[in-house]
Amino acid sequence: MQITLGPLLYHWPPERQVDFYARIADEAPVDEVYLGELACAKRALFMAEHWVDVARRLEVGGKTVIWSMLAGVVDDKDRALVAEVASTHHGAEVEANEATALAALSGRPHRLGQMLGVYNEGALEALAKRGARHVCLPVEVHGEAVAAMGTAARTLGMGLEVQVFGRAPLALSARCFSARSVGRGRKGCRYACAESGDGADLKTLEGEDVFAISGPMVLSHGFLNLAEEVPTLATAGVTHIRLAPQAADMVAVAQAFRAVVGGQADAQEAENRLRAAGVEGPFANGFFYHRPGHAWVEGLAG
């Protein structure tokens, strides 16, 4: 089972991203790293001049780089960015996160991202015929469905990936939530999303934390933690587990999950390591057990 670091879902300053990926390259026990902007094409401009050097540093560190394509495609500029990624990285692995990307990649080997929403074996088979070789399932897919998709992926010769850590991406909008929260529109946002490195908490009218927002993306308030479910995922045919980048110490997070995969740590030890790494929010695994996604279910794996 391989460990991947998913695409960054937040708007960090370029220097912070460069330093972050340099440390991942040198210290994190991950096999693959996804690079690219998922939520907002306006944010992609900040890293455009750095991506080649970042990718090279990761590859020198023994990591495979996969280029993630935009999920929130709403206008011609967004479509142009998708086309640019598809053409620029023609010889590299690319992850499609929206139907626009599927058209650009048809007939070429590519990956299917979790925001694309592949939920069943029929969809997986149809997309495999168009060139898909790997799929990351949406976070809301429950354990039995993961097993069914694992059987289908094995039959098709595809890789199967599941996010096991981090805030879960739930939805995208044509509107920017971060901008609206400070009285701005998307065109004049002034990058309000940069003010919250781990997403800004969204509360109910009663003051309870319910979601997090980052630009046009809605994420879970809690942090997905499927450390206990890793052996079950392996049995189900999952070939890759994804860690979503957070403001916590992601090297320590990766080390915790590497220990779980290798059998050197159990779920409780992993949880202790995650807390020590700076993960402060509540953990969640409800989707895996047919429960509300924010729920935490104890001791049912296997």
C-alpha positions, -999 to 999 in steps of 0.1 A, spaced: 0 0 0 14 34 -10 10 67 8 2 98 -12 1 135 -3 -30 150 -19 -32 185 -35 -32 215 -12 -67 227 -6 -58 260 9 -42 293 -3 -7 294 13 19 320 2 43 307 -24 73 308 0 54 287 25 44 261 -2 80 259 -15 93 253 20 65 228 27 72 207 -3 110 209 3 105 193 37 81 167 23 108 159 -4 135 154 22 117 139 52 82 126 46 78 88 40 53 93 12 54 77 -22 35 102 -44 27 139 -42 -1 156 -60 7 192 -71 -16 219 -85 -45 241 -77 -78 223 -72 -103 250 -62 -96 284 -78 -77 293 -110 -69 327 -95 -48 311 -69 -28 290 -94 -9 321 -106 11 324 -74 29 290 -78 32 290 -116 69 299 -116 77 275 -88 61 243 -98 89 230 -120 115 234 -92 91 220 -66 85 189 -87 122 184 -94 130 186 -57 103 160 -49 115 137 -76 151 139 -63 136 130 -29 122 98 -44 86 109 -48 65 105 -78 47 137 -89 11 137 -102 -4 170 -115 -39 177 -102 -62 196 -125 -88 222 -115 -121 210 -101 -140 243 -101 -143 251 -138 -167 280 -142 -154 302 -171 -131 304 -201 -101 312 -179 -107 280 -159 -110 259 -191 -78 274 -204 -60 264 -172 -73 228 -175 -61 227 -212 -27 241 -202 -21 215 -175 -32 187 -199 -8 199 -226 21 210 -205 23 177 -186 17 155 -215 43 129 -204 35 130 -167 7 116 -147 -23 139 -144 -54 138 -122 -87 149 -136 -111 165 -112 -139 177 -135 -155 166 -167 -137 193 -187 -105 175 -179 -119 142 -190 -124 156 -225 -88 170 -226 -74 137 -214 -95 112 -233 -74 84 -248 -44 92 -226 -35 74 -193 -47 96 -164 -61 95 -129 -96 103 -116 -97 126 -86 -120 125 -56 -139 157 -67 -149 140 -100 -173 118 -80 -168 82 -92 -192 62 -71 -198 29 -88 -183 1 -108 -202 10 -140 -188 46 -140 -153 32 -133 -154 8 -162 -167 35 -186 -139 59 -176 -113 32 -178 -122 27 -214 -113 64 -220 -79 60 -204 -83 62 -167 -58 41 -148 -63 51 -112 -92 66 -91 -94 84 -58 -128 78 -43 -150 106 -28 -148 108 10 -185 98 14 -181 63 -1 -187 38 27 -167 7 35 -188 -19 17 -188 3 -15 -150 7 -12 -147 -31 -13 -169 -33 -43 -149 -7 -61 -117 -25 -51 -130 -57 -68 -138 -36 -100 -104 -18 -99 -85 -51 -96 -104 -65 -126 -97 -33 -146 -60 -32 -135 -65 2 -119 -51 18 -87 -76 26 -60 -71 55 -36 -89 66 -4 -83 97 17 -75 87 52 -64 119 68 -73 156 68 -102 179 63 -125 163 37 -134 183 5 -171 182 3 -184 207 -23 -174 235 -47 -193 266 -57 -191 292 -85 -192 317 -56 -163 323 -32 -173 317 4 -142 333 18 -148 365 -2 -185 366 8 -176 362 44 -158 395 44 -183 414 21 -164 409 -12 -172 393 -45 -152 366 -62 -137 390 -88 -126 414 -61 -118 388 -34 -83 402 -26 -76 365 -17 -96 364 15 -89 327 16 -52 333 24 -62 345 59 -70 309 70 -42 284 65 -64 254 74 -97 268 62 -120 292 81 -145 276 104 -181 279 95 -207 278 124 -244 272 127 -267 299 140 -263 283 174 -226 288 172 -216 252 166 -187 244 142 -201 226 112 -178 231 81 -147 249 70 -143 270 39 -114 278 16 -123 301 -13 -151 283 -32 -146 250 -14 -165 236 15 -146 212 37 -154 192 68 -149 208 101 -134 176 116 -103 158 104 -107 125 86 -88 98 104 -90 62 90 -59 49 108 -79 21 123 -94 12 90 -61 9 70 -59 -29 73 -96 -31 62 -88 -8 32 -59 -30 22 -80 -61 23 -106 -43 2 -81 -37 -26 -71 -1 -18 -36 4 -33 -30 40 -21 -41 60 9 -42 98 7 -32 124 33 -46 159 27 -21 187 35 -29 206 67 -12 233 88 0 205 112 34 188 109 27 167 78 60 149 81 49 136 115 15 128 101 30 108 72 53 90 97 23 80 118 5 65 88 36 48 75 39 31 109 3 19 107 8 6 71 40 -12 82 23 -27 114 46 -7 138 17 13 153 -20 7 160 -48 32 157 -44 46 192 -7 52 187 -14 69 154 -40 92 170 -14 101 197 11 110 170 -14 130 151 -22 151 182 15 156 189 18 167 152 -6 196 159 -39 183 147 -63 200 171 -98 195 156 -121 166 162 -115 133 142 -142 118 120 -148 85 102 -186 84 100 -189 81 62 -170 48 63 -197 33 86 -228 47 69 -230 74 96 -230 112 93 -196 122 80 -187 142 111 -193 112 135 -165 93 152 -171 56 154 -149 36 178 -135 1 172 -156 -13 143 -129 -18 117 -123 -54 105 
